[in-house]
Structures are given as C-alpha cells and as structure tokens.
Amino acid sequence: MTPVSRKEVTIGIDVGSTAVKAVAADADGRVVARTRVPHQLRVPAPDRLEHDADEAWRRGPLTALTRLARPDARAVAVSAMVPSLTAVDSAGRPITPGLLYGDSRGRVPAAADQPFPPVGEAAEFLRWTAAAAPDAAGYWPAPAVANYALAGEAVVDYATAYTTVPLFDGTGWSADACDECGVAVERMPLVEATGAAAGRVRGGDAVLAVGAIDALCEQIVAGADQDGDVLVLCGTTLIVWTTIPEARQVPGLWTIPHTAAGKSQIGGASNAGGLFLGWVDRLVGPGDPSTVDPHRVPVWSPYVRGERTPLHDPDRRCVLDGLDLTHDAAALRRAAYEASAFVVRQIIDLGGAATGRIVAAGGGTRVQPWMQAIADATGRPVQVSAVAEGAALGAAFLARLAVGLESSITDAARWAAIERVVEPDPAWAAEIEARYLRFLELADKPSRPSRSSAVPR
C-alpha cells in the first residue's frame, strides 16, 4: 500500500454535549489520531440545559488540538451542536452560561393550532444573554467561541446561522431582529461558507476552515445518501433523517436540504438519545439487556426533559408503564433502549417515505444493546459506521476543502465505512410490536410535571 503523505492530514474538532471529540484523518478518511476531552452537561433546573462555555467551547477545543499533537496538519475545522449561545468579553472568553437546545430561556410558545415546530429559540437565547451581560463584546454560538480560541476568528457557517432565524435573514444578521433582542448587529459573529479558509491556527501553519453543524458533518461521511436511506445519529441527542427525493412538509418533522443536489432530509432531533439513556444508566443497577425474556419488558415513555421531534412539547415527562415485581435492572435497561428505538421508528413512520437501509453513526453506536433495539424495533438491519466520531471526521473533510485538497463536499461519501451490521432478532418481533403500540398510546397521553416538583425560576 502506498503511504499517504503526512502533509495531507487534516483535523476535525467536534464540540458535543458531553465532550469535545477530535480526530486527525488522512486523505482516505483513516483516523490517524483521536482524542476526547470530557466536559459537564449542566442541568441546574429541570427545564435548563447549559455548559460552562469557557470549559466546553474554548478550553476544550484548545486542549483537544494540543493532545492530537499533529503539527503537520494542513487545516482544522470545527463542528458543534445547535442552537447554542454565550456572551464573551473582548478576549473572546465566555462570561455567561453556554445555553443549549431545549433550555427554557429559549422557549418559544407554539400556537395550539400550529402543527409545525416553532422557530426562534436562538433569538430568545440572545434576549436572555443580552440582559444578563449587556456590555459584552460579542454574543457567539459554540463554533464562534472555538474558532476564535483556535485562530482569532469569530466565525460560523451559514447552516449554523440559519438555525437562528429570525436573527439571520438568509444573507446576514438582521439589524432589526438583533436590536429587538437588545444587541447591536456588530456584536454577532462573522458568517462564511462551509469549507472556506477563515484564518491561521495560532502558533502554527494550519488553516482554520469554516466547519458546520455536527449533524451535517456526520451526514456527509455516513454514506446515507440514496432515497430511502435512514441516518440515525446516536449521541446525547438522537437525530433521525430519511433521505427523500424532494422537499415536503410533515407536521411535527423538520425538512432540510441534503448535501446531495436536489435531495432533502426529513426527520429531526429527539431527547430520547444519550441524554435519556445516560439518566437511566445512573438510576438503574447493572443488568445485561441481552438476557431478558422478550415477553417481560415494561415500556418507557422517555421524555425525561420534554421532547423535541415529533412532539415539540417541553413539558412532557417520563413514564415507566407496566412495571411489576418480576422486572429487574436488565429488563428496565432493555426497555430504555427500546424506547429510544421506538422514537426512531416513530420519526421514520411519520416521514412517510419508502425506507431502505438504516445507517447508525455517533458515539452511541458502540453501545450494542442500543443498536440491537433499533434493529428490533424497526425490523431492519442497522449498518454501524466504522468511526464513532462522525462529526469530527466530517469536519476533517471540510478542512480539506479550505486548502484545495478537495473540490466538492459530496466527495466526503468516499470516507463512509461500515464496521458491522446488526440484524433484528425474530424472537422479539411480536412482543416489540405490541410494546411499540403501547409507546404510541402513552405519547397520546402527555404527562406533566407535578406542582410539588416544580423548581422556582
């Protein structure tokens, strides 16, 4: 095999909910170095979700880059979750909490007769943050903080900017919308095209490339590009996208452009991923879900902090249905993985597309019981991506664009690789179908926080 030039290594850094993940990849998408820098996902109240933005968005990427120790890297790009926001001082250091998706400080009431997801969460984040730090030098989402720390450039990509509508109007920041939130438009970050060169990484020769939203970065290297392909991103947030040949609207779901010309993706993000499963893991004792009797599993309604897609109801709460004295920790764990898988199936079913294969990506793909539950619940084989740090890998490909090593984002599909295929277990089919129907019944009977458990604001 012909050795790959070290000069063609690029770095992708993904600012995630619980850690910064970073990889260095060669021209064929082989990961030649990787690191993970954990940070705390803070839940100061049931309806709040935030980071210490200095720890997670500024120091985390700097530490990850140092740990990779690849001074030969040609370029670096950052991916991050959306929406997010913090206020920064003149040195680019965060001075307010890093607000994250679903935090009540960004809540936008949905009209009772509105079947589609509400927009405007980022604008409410900006309003709250501006009131908390009116004299801040800037108001930046996570990638802008990371990019400034790395290269002195507070820049975000167009896709990230679009998630802030109405603050971003498609061509630039809206002075009127920002002013209505109490912020001069000059304090917002620069917006540039994904894959553009934005500067030089401090202390070296590497180019800073403009990255993208984490889900987009995962998508471009997953290979789920054909009509009917389903991409399931298994991280702290569970994200499901089905590739469709043309855009259409379905109540409760999002429709976004695919990177493949003319195609779209339908689906959305759910709280029933690692956020829910990690909570169950902390709550329940040890147990092996593979040893459970298929007939002896309760049903979780997994909305431990409300739900995003497809319910868009921040006040939903978790329910465990059908529990009895014969159930043990293993049964409860299997039920939790099934609940997450039921959300995957629900989003696929609501999308209404003729679906083919399922490709799973993200760190959660290393949790075999989760992958098995998705296969069982959907009745389809699950093809598991070979690289768990998919968002960081996708960002590393975008970094290649900035230095002329690639010419098209669609070429990232050649980096897609499948590690294994998880087949559905026929022994579970009948029982899991009955539990899925019960899951849907519970979703139609929304639970709400009790008055005694409410936390004063």
Disulfide bonds with the S-S distance in Angstrom:
none
